């Protein structure tokens, strides 16, 4: 079959030479259009959820920034991940954050921008527990032990390693009921104690506990309060922790993949029965681990 393409073109080859410089100018103008249409220096910053509160995991999104994006919020460095032209950072709002306004300070392509973000008041339920007296009033030895253990764990949070987590966080114990939710204010043997900084998932002894995302095991220990414990570092300051385990199948320094079985449910440490206490920290902030599974950050 004859190719009729050239015959359809109304411009003879000699004419193209004269048109070429004009075409180049037009093409250059078309290429420059998006830049002209979106004026530089007008990036849009948003935060979700719209009403962030203590214990929430918030996401700061920057769209339309031309250049590197950096920022701090609640005295923490924001780790921005770029995808499809949007920069997103995961921010932990500690359970004990006082409601009020806090500055979100950002550097958007060399331009300093600051705005106040309101942290809203949140109501958490009250729970009364009765435990054996020796589990509440500690002996001096146990008191010293618990304090030592707490310091060891707290020493993990200042480390923000490189991102290891990918995509959505999954449920470490799928399909289980919540026994004690996150944030519950506790009164143990009539004495007010720290709020519940994780979520208790009801399960039977020996049920497999899975890594909610890729990461590395940074802590394995048998502790006074939390019993057999595992802590995973997922990078960018995101840690997940698993307490009261009966068996632990990982060792410190081991890399884990999302879905790997890391341990088994138990009732070790200060526990009233078999369950999984699942906790999460974002740059040290105590946050609701269930919110990790709802994050939309690529
Ligand atoms: Zn718990």
py3Dmol code that shows the C-alpha trace and the ligand (Angstrom):
import py3Dmol

protein = """\
ATOM      1  CA  UNK A   1       0.000   0.000   0.000  1.00  0.00           C
ATOM      2  CA  UNK A   2       1.249   3.453  -0.869  1.00  0.00           C
ATOM      3  CA  UNK A   3       2.111   5.763   1.915  1.00  0.00           C
ATOM      4  CA  UNK A   4       0.155   8.968   1.355  1.00  0.00           C
ATOM      5  CA  UNK A   5       1.354  10.826   4.386  1.00  0.00           C
ATOM      6  CA  UNK A   6       3.756  13.159   2.553  1.00  0.00           C
ATOM      7  CA  UNK A   7       1.170  13.859  -0.127  1.00  0.00           C
ATOM      8  CA  UNK A   8      -1.271  15.162   2.513  1.00  0.00           C
ATOM      9  CA  UNK A   9       1.185  17.685   3.829  1.00  0.00           C
ATOM     10  CA  UNK A  10       0.605  21.043   2.199  1.00  0.00           C
ATOM     11  CA  UNK A  11       4.102  22.375   2.918  1.00  0.00           C
ATOM     12  CA  UNK A  12       6.897  21.495   0.570  1.00  0.00           C
ATOM     13  CA  UNK A  13      10.195  20.427   2.097  1.00  0.00           C
ATOM     14  CA  UNK A  14      11.893  23.680   1.014  1.00  0.00           C
ATOM     15  CA  UNK A  15       9.342  25.744   3.016  1.00  0.00           C
ATOM     16  CA  UNK A  16      10.145  23.919   6.295  1.00  0.00           C
ATOM     17  CA  UNK A  17      13.562  25.534   6.514  1.00  0.00           C
ATOM     18  CA  UNK A  18      12.022  28.987   6.879  1.00  0.00           C
ATOM     19  CA  UNK A  19       9.409  27.805   9.362  1.00  0.00           C
ATOM     20  CA  UNK A  20      11.839  25.922  11.671  1.00  0.00           C
ATOM     21  CA  UNK A  21      13.006  28.950  13.786  1.00  0.00           C
ATOM     22  CA  UNK A  22       9.378  30.035  14.275  1.00  0.00           C
ATOM     23  CA  UNK A  23       8.409  26.496  15.296  1.00  0.00           C
ATOM     24  CA  UNK A  24      11.243  26.331  17.818  1.00  0.00           C
ATOM     25  CA  UNK A  25      10.077  29.567  19.430  1.00  0.00           C
ATOM     26  CA  UNK A  26       6.471  28.297  19.591  1.00  0.00           C
ATOM     27  CA  UNK A  27       7.568  24.934  21.044  1.00  0.00           C
ATOM     28  CA  UNK A  28       9.699  26.706  23.656  1.00  0.00           C
ATOM     29  CA  UNK A  29       6.743  28.861  24.660  1.00  0.00           C
ATOM     30  CA  UNK A  30       4.522  25.769  24.991  1.00  0.00           C
ATOM     31  CA  UNK A  31       7.183  24.061  27.141  1.00  0.00           C
ATOM     32  CA  UNK A  32       7.383  27.111  29.396  1.00  0.00           C
ATOM     33  CA  UNK A  33       3.581  27.349  29.836  1.00  0.00           C
ATOM     34  CA  UNK A  34       3.201  25.252  33.021  1.00  0.00           C
ATOM     35  CA  UNK A  35       5.796  27.415  34.755  1.00  0.00           C
ATOM     36  CA  UNK A  36       3.990  30.577  33.724  1.00  0.00           C
ATOM     37  CA  UNK A  37       0.581  29.141  34.669  1.00  0.00           C
ATOM     38  CA  UNK A  38       1.731  28.133  38.189  1.00  0.00           C
ATOM     39  CA  UNK A  39       3.489  31.154  39.642  1.00  0.00           C
ATOM     40  CA  UNK A  40       6.481  30.292  41.795  1.00  0.00           C
ATOM     41  CA  UNK A  41       6.279  31.032  45.523  1.00  0.00           C
ATOM     42  CA  UNK A  42       2.644  30.008  45.903  1.00  0.00           C
ATOM     43  CA  UNK A  43       2.897  26.499  47.316  1.00  0.00           C
ATOM     44  CA  UNK A  44      -0.101  25.122  49.175  1.00  0.00           C
ATOM     45  CA  UNK A  45       0.420  23.609  52.644  1.00  0.00           C
ATOM     46  CA  UNK A  46      -2.284  21.470  54.222  1.00  0.00           C
ATOM     47  CA  UNK A  47      -2.522  19.232  57.279  1.00  0.00           C
ATOM     48  CA  UNK A  48      -4.742  16.218  57.872  1.00  0.00           C
ATOM     49  CA  UNK A  49      -6.777  15.349  59.846  1.00  0.00           C
ATOM     50  CA  UNK A  50      -8.410  18.767  59.773  1.00  0.00           C
ATOM     51  CA  UNK A  51      -8.689  18.761  63.573  1.00  0.00           C
ATOM     52  CA  UNK A  52      -5.540  17.017  64.833  1.00  0.00           C
ATOM     53  CA  UNK A  53      -5.498  16.070  68.496  1.00  0.00           C
ATOM     54  CA  UNK A  54      -3.207  14.418  71.058  1.00  0.00           C
ATOM     55  CA  UNK A  55      -2.205  10.902  69.975  1.00  0.00           C
ATOM     56  CA  UNK A  56      -3.023  11.527  66.312  1.00  0.00           C
ATOM     57  CA  UNK A  57      -0.732  10.853  63.394  1.00  0.00           C
ATOM     58  CA  UNK A  58      -0.989  13.859  61.106  1.00  0.00           C
ATOM     59  CA  UNK A  59       0.225  14.325  57.550  1.00  0.00           C
ATOM     60  CA  UNK A  60       1.640  17.641  56.324  1.00  0.00           C
ATOM     61  CA  UNK A  61       1.259  17.999  52.543  1.00  0.00           C
ATOM     62  CA  UNK A  62       2.969  20.607  50.372  1.00  0.00           C
ATOM     63  CA  UNK A  63       1.897  21.045  46.766  1.00  0.00           C
ATOM     64  CA  UNK A  64       3.345  23.342  44.143  1.00  0.00           C
ATOM     65  CA  UNK A  65       6.715  23.859  45.833  1.00  0.00           C
ATOM     66  CA  UNK A  66       9.598  24.581  43.491  1.00  0.00           C
ATOM     67  CA  UNK A  67      12.673  23.332  45.290  1.00  0.00           C
ATOM     68  CA  UNK A  68      13.552  21.451  48.450  1.00  0.00           C
ATOM     69  CA  UNK A  69      10.941  21.293  51.207  1.00  0.00           C
ATOM     70  CA  UNK A  70      11.920  21.245  54.875  1.00  0.00           C
ATOM     71  CA  UNK A  71      10.115  21.887  58.100  1.00  0.00           C
ATOM     72  CA  UNK A  72       9.689  21.486  61.834  1.00  0.00           C
ATOM     73  CA  UNK A  73       6.586  20.991  63.931  1.00  0.00           C
ATOM     74  CA  UNK A  74       6.293  20.328  67.664  1.00  0.00           C
ATOM     75  CA  UNK A  75      10.106  20.565  67.820  1.00  0.00           C
ATOM     76  CA  UNK A  76      10.481  17.645  65.379  1.00  0.00           C
ATOM     77  CA  UNK A  77      12.170  17.619  62.004  1.00  0.00           C
ATOM     78  CA  UNK A  78       9.720  16.696  59.225  1.00  0.00           C
ATOM     79  CA  UNK A  79      10.751  13.947  56.805  1.00  0.00           C
ATOM     80  CA  UNK A  80       9.159  14.802  53.472  1.00  0.00           C
ATOM     81  CA  UNK A  81       8.517  12.109  50.874  1.00  0.00           C
ATOM     82  CA  UNK A  82       7.964  13.348  47.334  1.00  0.00           C
ATOM     83  CA  UNK A  83       5.445  11.675  45.055  1.00  0.00           C
ATOM     84  CA  UNK A  84       3.753  13.051  41.947  1.00  0.00           C
ATOM     85  CA  UNK A  85       4.795  16.600  42.779  1.00  0.00           C
ATOM     86  CA  UNK A  86       3.418  16.511  46.343  1.00  0.00           C
ATOM     87  CA  UNK A  87       5.607  16.435  49.439  1.00  0.00           C
ATOM     88  CA  UNK A  88       4.190  14.586  52.453  1.00  0.00           C
ATOM     89  CA  UNK A  89       5.553  14.243  55.985  1.00  0.00           C
ATOM     90  CA  UNK A  90       4.177  12.094  58.805  1.00  0.00           C
ATOM     91  CA  UNK A  91       3.949  13.897  62.133  1.00  0.00           C
ATOM     92  CA  UNK A  92       3.259  12.390  65.542  1.00  0.00           C
ATOM     93  CA  UNK A  93       1.282  14.450  68.048  1.00  0.00           C
ATOM     94  CA  UNK A  94       2.133  13.091  71.479  1.00  0.00           C
ATOM     95  CA  UNK A  95      -0.725  11.832  73.628  1.00  0.00           C
ATOM     96  CA  UNK A  96       0.310  14.315  76.326  1.00  0.00           C
ATOM     97  CA  UNK A  97       0.415  17.376  74.051  1.00  0.00           C
ATOM     98  CA  UNK A  98      -1.513  20.287  75.573  1.00  0.00           C
ATOM     99  CA  UNK A  99      -4.254  21.481  73.206  1.00  0.00           C
ATOM    100  CA  UNK A 100      -3.395  24.881  71.693  1.00  0.00           C
ATOM    101  CA  UNK A 101      -1.635  26.476  68.730  1.00  0.00           C
ATOM    102  CA  UNK A 102       1.806  25.359  67.625  1.00  0.00           C
ATOM    103  CA  UNK A 103       3.942  26.849  64.834  1.00  0.00           C
ATOM    104  CA  UNK A 104       4.569  24.799  61.712  1.00  0.00           C
ATOM    105  CA  UNK A 105       7.783  26.331  60.351  1.00  0.00           C
ATOM    106  CA  UNK A 106       8.746  25.459  56.805  1.00  0.00           C
ATOM    107  CA  UNK A 107      11.326  26.242  54.194  1.00  0.00           C
ATOM    108  CA  UNK A 108       9.777  25.917  50.744  1.00  0.00           C
ATOM    109  CA  UNK A 109      12.341  26.226  47.982  1.00  0.00           C
ATOM    110  CA  UNK A 110      14.393  28.740  49.988  1.00  0.00           C
ATOM    111  CA  UNK A 111      11.365  30.681  51.237  1.00  0.00           C
ATOM    112  CA  UNK A 112      10.555  30.618  54.942  1.00  0.00           C
ATOM    113  CA  UNK A 113       6.883  30.096  55.781  1.00  0.00           C
ATOM    114  CA  UNK A 114       5.281  29.808  59.214  1.00  0.00           C
ATOM    115  CA  UNK A 115       1.717  29.119  60.266  1.00  0.00           C
ATOM    116  CA  UNK A 116      -0.013  28.054  63.445  1.00  0.00           C
ATOM    117  CA  UNK A 117      -1.653  24.654  63.650  1.00  0.00           C
ATOM    118  CA  UNK A 118      -4.299  24.075  66.270  1.00  0.00           C
ATOM    119  CA  UNK A 119      -4.130  20.902  68.338  1.00  0.00           C
ATOM    120  CA  UNK A 120      -7.688  20.145  69.418  1.00  0.00           C
ATOM    121  CA  UNK A 121      -8.768  18.736  72.740  1.00  0.00           C
ATOM    122  CA  UNK A 122      -9.692  15.052  72.651  1.00  0.00           C
ATOM    123  CA  UNK A 123     -11.700  13.069  75.179  1.00  0.00           C
ATOM    124  CA  UNK A 124     -10.403   9.666  76.192  1.00  0.00           C
ATOM    125  CA  UNK A 125     -12.397   7.189  78.284  1.00  0.00           C
ATOM    126  CA  UNK A 126     -11.586   6.413  81.905  1.00  0.00           C
ATOM    127  CA  UNK A 127     -10.773   2.876  83.042  1.00  0.00           C
ATOM    128  CA  UNK A 128     -10.502   1.515  86.563  1.00  0.00           C
ATOM    129  CA  UNK A 129      -8.326  -1.534  87.090  1.00  0.00           C
ATOM    130  CA  UNK A 130      -7.580  -3.676  90.092  1.00  0.00           C
ATOM    131  CA  UNK A 131      -4.212  -5.371  90.103  1.00  0.00           C
ATOM    132  CA  UNK A 132      -2.171  -7.270  92.667  1.00  0.00           C
ATOM    133  CA  UNK A 133      -0.692  -4.758  95.102  1.00  0.00           C
ATOM    134  CA  UNK A 134       2.902  -5.821  94.314  1.00  0.00           C
ATOM    135  CA  UNK A 135       2.288  -5.023  90.632  1.00  0.00           C
ATOM    136  CA  UNK A 136       1.285  -1.452  91.487  1.00  0.00           C
ATOM    137  CA  UNK A 137       3.384  -0.511  94.509  1.00  0.00           C
ATOM    138  CA  UNK A 138       6.839  -1.560  93.423  1.00  0.00           C
ATOM    139  CA  UNK A 139       9.661  -2.726  95.659  1.00  0.00           C
ATOM    140  CA  UNK A 140      12.728  -0.445  95.500  1.00  0.00           C
ATOM    141  CA  UNK A 141      14.454  -3.069  93.310  1.00  0.00           C
ATOM    142  CA  UNK A 142      11.549  -3.283  90.872  1.00  0.00           C
ATOM    143  CA  UNK A 143      11.172   0.507  90.896  1.00  0.00           C
ATOM    144  CA  UNK A 144      14.846   0.852  89.940  1.00  0.00           C
ATOM    145  CA  UNK A 145      14.497  -1.897  87.333  1.00  0.00           C
ATOM    146  CA  UNK A 146      11.427  -0.296  85.712  1.00  0.00           C
ATOM    147  CA  UNK A 147      13.193   3.062  85.604  1.00  0.00           C
ATOM    148  CA  UNK A 148      16.300   1.539  83.985  1.00  0.00           C
ATOM    149  CA  UNK A 149      14.167  -0.229  81.395  1.00  0.00           C
ATOM    150  CA  UNK A 150      12.202   2.905  80.594  1.00  0.00           C
ATOM    151  CA  UNK A 151      15.432   4.822  79.940  1.00  0.00           C
ATOM    152  CA  UNK A 152      16.716   2.091  77.616  1.00  0.00           C
ATOM    153  CA  UNK A 153      13.545   2.292  75.544  1.00  0.00           C
ATOM    154  CA  UNK A 154      13.447   6.101  75.544  1.00  0.00           C
ATOM    155  CA  UNK A 155      17.009   6.129  74.160  1.00  0.00           C
ATOM    156  CA  UNK A 156      15.683   4.609  70.910  1.00  0.00           C
ATOM    157  CA  UNK A 157      13.427   7.515  69.891  1.00  0.00           C
ATOM    158  CA  UNK A 158      15.960  10.231  69.071  1.00  0.00           C
ATOM    159  CA  UNK A 159      17.271   8.085  66.201  1.00  0.00           C
ATOM    160  CA  UNK A 160      15.618   8.836  62.860  1.00  0.00           C
ATOM    161  CA  UNK A 161      16.970   6.220  60.485  1.00  0.00           C
ATOM    162  CA  UNK A 162      16.398   6.131  56.736  1.00  0.00           C
ATOM    163  CA  UNK A 163      12.968   5.178  55.479  1.00  0.00           C
ATOM    164  CA  UNK A 164      12.339   1.433  55.432  1.00  0.00           C
ATOM    165  CA  UNK A 165       8.520   1.396  55.525  1.00  0.00           C
ATOM    166  CA  UNK A 166       6.722   1.028  52.200  1.00  0.00           C
ATOM    167  CA  UNK A 167       3.070   1.610  51.420  1.00  0.00           C
ATOM    168  CA  UNK A 168       0.352   0.877  53.942  1.00  0.00           C
ATOM    169  CA  UNK A 169       0.993  -0.429  57.455  1.00  0.00           C
ATOM    170  CA  UNK A 170      -0.873  -3.666  58.098  1.00  0.00           C
ATOM    171  CA  UNK A 171      -2.583  -5.027  61.205  1.00  0.00           C
ATOM    172  CA  UNK A 172      -0.074  -7.115  63.217  1.00  0.00           C
ATOM    173  CA  UNK A 173      -2.932  -9.291  64.500  1.00  0.00           C
ATOM    174  CA  UNK A 174      -5.660  -9.119  61.834  1.00  0.00           C
ATOM    175  CA  UNK A 175      -9.318  -9.364  62.762  1.00  0.00           C
ATOM    176  CA  UNK A 176      -8.969  -9.054  66.515  1.00  0.00           C
ATOM    177  CA  UNK A 177     -11.141  -7.063  68.832  1.00  0.00           C
ATOM    178  CA  UNK A 178      -9.844  -4.078  70.719  1.00  0.00           C
ATOM    179  CA  UNK A 179      -9.741  -4.745  74.451  1.00  0.00           C
ATOM    180  CA  UNK A 180      -8.443  -1.425  75.754  1.00  0.00           C
ATOM    181  CA  UNK A 181      -8.272   1.385  73.205  1.00  0.00           C
ATOM    182  CA  UNK A 182      -5.468   3.904  72.847  1.00  0.00           C
ATOM    183  CA  UNK A 183      -5.450   6.906  75.186  1.00  0.00           C
ATOM    184  CA  UNK A 184      -7.635   5.453  77.935  1.00  0.00           C
ATOM    185  CA  UNK A 185      -6.963   7.250  81.221  1.00  0.00           C
ATOM    186  CA  UNK A 186      -6.227   4.677  83.888  1.00  0.00           C
ATOM    187  CA  UNK A 187      -6.883   4.490  87.573  1.00  0.00           C
ATOM    188  CA  UNK A 188      -5.171   1.430  89.008  1.00  0.00           C
ATOM    189  CA  UNK A 189      -6.135   0.425  92.559  1.00  0.00           C
ATOM    190  CA  UNK A 190      -7.596   3.937  92.982  1.00  0.00           C
ATOM    191  CA  UNK A 191      -4.338   5.658  91.936  1.00  0.00           C
ATOM    192  CA  UNK A 192      -4.283   7.695  88.667  1.00  0.00           C
ATOM    193  CA  UNK A 193      -1.606   6.312  86.341  1.00  0.00           C
ATOM    194  CA  UNK A 194      -0.266   7.110  82.871  1.00  0.00           C
ATOM    195  CA  UNK A 195      -2.769   6.940  80.035  1.00  0.00           C
ATOM    196  CA  UNK A 196      -2.750   3.793  77.905  1.00  0.00           C
ATOM    197  CA  UNK A 197      -0.182   4.590  75.208  1.00  0.00           C
ATOM    198  CA  UNK A 198      -1.037   1.708  72.873  1.00  0.00           C
ATOM    199  CA  UNK A 199      -3.936  -0.449  71.843  1.00  0.00           C
ATOM    200  CA  UNK A 200      -4.698  -3.833  73.433  1.00  0.00           C
ATOM    201  CA  UNK A 201      -5.813  -6.443  70.932  1.00  0.00           C
ATOM    202  CA  UNK A 202      -7.650  -9.395  72.423  1.00  0.00           C
ATOM    203  CA  UNK A 203      -6.070 -12.702  71.368  1.00  0.00           C
ATOM    204  CA  UNK A 204      -5.167 -16.151  72.615  1.00  0.00           C
ATOM    205  CA  UNK A 205      -1.755 -17.122  73.847  1.00  0.00           C
ATOM    206  CA  UNK A 206       0.474 -18.258  70.981  1.00  0.00           C
ATOM    207  CA  UNK A 207      -1.274 -16.351  68.174  1.00  0.00           C
ATOM    208  CA  UNK A 208       1.243 -15.041  65.614  1.00  0.00           C
ATOM    209  CA  UNK A 209       2.169 -11.344  65.665  1.00  0.00           C
ATOM    210  CA  UNK A 210       3.196  -9.883  62.310  1.00  0.00           C
ATOM    211  CA  UNK A 211       5.484  -6.993  61.399  1.00  0.00           C
ATOM    212  CA  UNK A 212       3.149  -4.167  60.260  1.00  0.00           C
ATOM    213  CA  UNK A 213       5.723  -2.916  57.752  1.00  0.00           C
ATOM    214  CA  UNK A 214       9.326  -3.369  56.651  1.00  0.00           C
ATOM    215  CA  UNK A 215      11.913  -2.428  59.248  1.00  0.00           C
ATOM    216  CA  UNK A 216      14.619  -3.605  61.561  1.00  0.00           C
ATOM    217  CA  UNK A 217      14.398  -5.086  65.072  1.00  0.00           C
ATOM    218  CA  UNK A 218      15.986  -2.555  67.422  1.00  0.00           C
ATOM    219  CA  UNK A 219      14.903  -3.915  70.787  1.00  0.00           C
ATOM    220  CA  UNK A 220      14.231  -7.331  72.307  1.00  0.00           C
ATOM    221  CA  UNK A 221      13.944  -7.656  76.082  1.00  0.00           C
ATOM    222  CA  UNK A 222      12.002  -9.076  78.996  1.00  0.00           C
ATOM    223  CA  UNK A 223      10.776  -6.063  80.975  1.00  0.00           C
ATOM    224  CA  UNK A 224       9.026  -5.541  84.296  1.00  0.00           C
ATOM    225  CA  UNK A 225       5.911  -3.797  82.917  1.00  0.00           C
ATOM    226  CA  UNK A 226       5.817  -4.859  79.279  1.00  0.00           C
ATOM    227  CA  UNK A 227       7.125  -8.423  79.688  1.00  0.00           C
ATOM    228  CA  UNK A 228       8.666  -9.923  76.558  1.00  0.00           C
ATOM    229  CA  UNK A 229       8.937  -6.969  74.222  1.00  0.00           C
ATOM    230  CA  UNK A 230       9.912  -6.299  70.620  1.00  0.00           C
ATOM    231  CA  UNK A 231      10.406  -2.878  69.043  1.00  0.00           C
ATOM    232  CA  UNK A 232      10.749  -2.333  65.288  1.00  0.00           C
ATOM    233  CA  UNK A 233      12.266   0.709  63.602  1.00  0.00           C
ATOM    234  CA  UNK A 234      10.564   1.461  60.264  1.00  0.00           C
ATOM    235  CA  UNK A 235      12.685   4.539  59.504  1.00  0.00           C
ATOM    236  CA  UNK A 236      12.041   8.297  59.542  1.00  0.00           C
ATOM    237  CA  UNK A 237      11.380   8.085  63.283  1.00  0.00           C
ATOM    238  CA  UNK A 238       8.488   5.579  63.020  1.00  0.00           C
ATOM    239  CA  UNK A 239       8.657   2.739  65.561  1.00  0.00           C
ATOM    240  CA  UNK A 240       6.161   0.020  66.476  1.00  0.00           C
ATOM    241  CA  UNK A 241       6.249  -1.959  69.713  1.00  0.00           C
ATOM    242  CA  UNK A 242       4.777  -5.275  70.825  1.00  0.00           C
ATOM    243  CA  UNK A 243       4.403  -6.202  74.518  1.00  0.00           C
ATOM    244  CA  UNK A 244       3.456  -9.112  76.807  1.00  0.00           C
ATOM    245  CA  UNK A 245       4.617 -11.683  74.218  1.00  0.00           C
ATOM    246  CA  UNK A 246       4.954 -15.376  75.079  1.00  0.00           C
ATOM    247  CA  UNK A 247       7.612 -16.080  72.433  1.00  0.00           C
ATOM    248  CA  UNK A 248       9.890 -13.878  70.338  1.00  0.00           C
ATOM    249  CA  UNK A 249      11.067 -15.084  66.911  1.00  0.00           C
ATOM    250  CA  UNK A 250      13.449 -12.239  66.024  1.00  0.00           C
ATOM    251  CA  UNK A 251      16.729 -10.870  67.337  1.00  0.00           C
ATOM    252  CA  UNK A 252      18.111  -7.331  67.527  1.00  0.00           C
ATOM    253  CA  UNK A 253      19.525  -6.062  64.254  1.00  0.00           C
ATOM    254  CA  UNK A 254      17.388  -8.408  62.164  1.00  0.00           C
ATOM    255  CA  UNK A 255      15.631  -6.949  59.136  1.00  0.00           C
ATOM    256  CA  UNK A 256      11.940  -7.836  58.861  1.00  0.00           C
ATOM    257  CA  UNK A 257       9.478  -7.601  56.000  1.00  0.00           C
ATOM    258  CA  UNK A 258       5.845  -6.557  56.249  1.00  0.00           C
ATOM    259  CA  UNK A 259       3.839  -9.630  57.306  1.00  0.00           C
ATOM    260  CA  UNK A 260       6.749 -11.593  58.822  1.00  0.00           C
ATOM    261  CA  UNK A 261       5.824 -13.377  62.052  1.00  0.00           C
ATOM    262  CA  UNK A 262       7.953 -11.727  64.730  1.00  0.00           C
ATOM    263  CA  UNK A 263       6.461 -13.147  67.938  1.00  0.00           C
ATOM    264  CA  UNK A 264       3.518 -14.848  69.662  1.00  0.00           C
ATOM    265  CA  UNK A 265       0.818 -13.361  71.894  1.00  0.00           C
ATOM    266  CA  UNK A 266       1.242 -13.895  75.635  1.00  0.00           C
ATOM    267  CA  UNK A 267       0.636 -12.405  79.060  1.00  0.00           C
ATOM    268  CA  UNK A 268       4.131 -11.651  80.348  1.00  0.00           C
ATOM    269  CA  UNK A 269       4.952  -8.570  82.469  1.00  0.00           C
ATOM    270  CA  UNK A 270       2.141  -6.545  84.059  1.00  0.00           C
ATOM    271  CA  UNK A 271      -0.811  -8.097  82.268  1.00  0.00           C
ATOM    272  CA  UNK A 272      -4.182  -9.437  83.331  1.00  0.00           C
ATOM    273  CA  UNK A 273      -4.470 -12.032  80.549  1.00  0.00           C
ATOM    274  CA  UNK A 274      -3.293 -12.955  77.048  1.00  0.00           C
ATOM    275  CA  UNK A 275      -3.434  -9.987  74.677  1.00  0.00           C
ATOM    276  CA  UNK A 276      -1.180  -7.962  72.399  1.00  0.00           C
ATOM    277  CA  UNK A 277      -0.282  -4.450  73.462  1.00  0.00           C
ATOM    278  CA  UNK A 278       0.596  -2.698  70.206  1.00  0.00           C
ATOM    279  CA  UNK A 279       2.250   0.697  70.492  1.00  0.00           C
ATOM    280  CA  UNK A 280       3.682   3.220  68.049  1.00  0.00           C
ATOM    281  CA  UNK A 281       6.013   6.183  68.289  1.00  0.00           C
ATOM    282  CA  UNK A 282       6.628   8.816  65.663  1.00  0.00           C
ATOM    283  CA  UNK A 283       9.857  10.611  66.553  1.00  0.00           C
ATOM    284  CA  UNK A 284       9.191   9.772  70.179  1.00  0.00           C
ATOM    285  CA  UNK A 285       5.576  10.966  70.193  1.00  0.00           C
ATOM    286  CA  UNK A 286       3.126   8.427  71.648  1.00  0.00           C
ATOM    287  CA  UNK A 287       0.541   7.921  68.930  1.00  0.00           C
ATOM    288  CA  UNK A 288      -2.404   5.649  68.160  1.00  0.00           C
ATOM    289  CA  UNK A 289      -0.953   2.700  66.188  1.00  0.00           C
ATOM    290  CA  UNK A 290      -4.299   2.051  64.458  1.00  0.00           C
ATOM    291  CA  UNK A 291      -3.854   5.356  62.626  1.00  0.00           C
ATOM    292  CA  UNK A 292      -0.715   3.998  60.938  1.00  0.00           C
ATOM    293  CA  UNK A 293      -2.955   1.718  58.880  1.00  0.00           C
ATOM    294  CA  UNK A 294      -4.959   4.690  57.533  1.00  0.00           C
ATOM    295  CA  UNK A 295      -2.004   6.731  56.322  1.00  0.00           C
ATOM    296  CA  UNK A 296      -2.027   7.774  52.694  1.00  0.00           C
ATOM    297  CA  UNK A 297       1.632   8.521  52.042  1.00  0.00           C
ATOM    298  CA  UNK A 298       3.564   6.979  49.183  1.00  0.00           C
TER     299      UNK A 298
END
"""
ligand_1 = """\
1
ZN
Zn -1.838 -2.227 76.729
"""
view = py3Dmol.view(width=600, height=400)
view.addModel(protein, "pdb")
view.setStyle({"model": 0}, {"cartoon": {"style": "trace"}})
view.addModel(ligand_1, "xyz")
view.setStyle({"model": 1}, {"stick": {}})
view.zoomTo()
view.show()
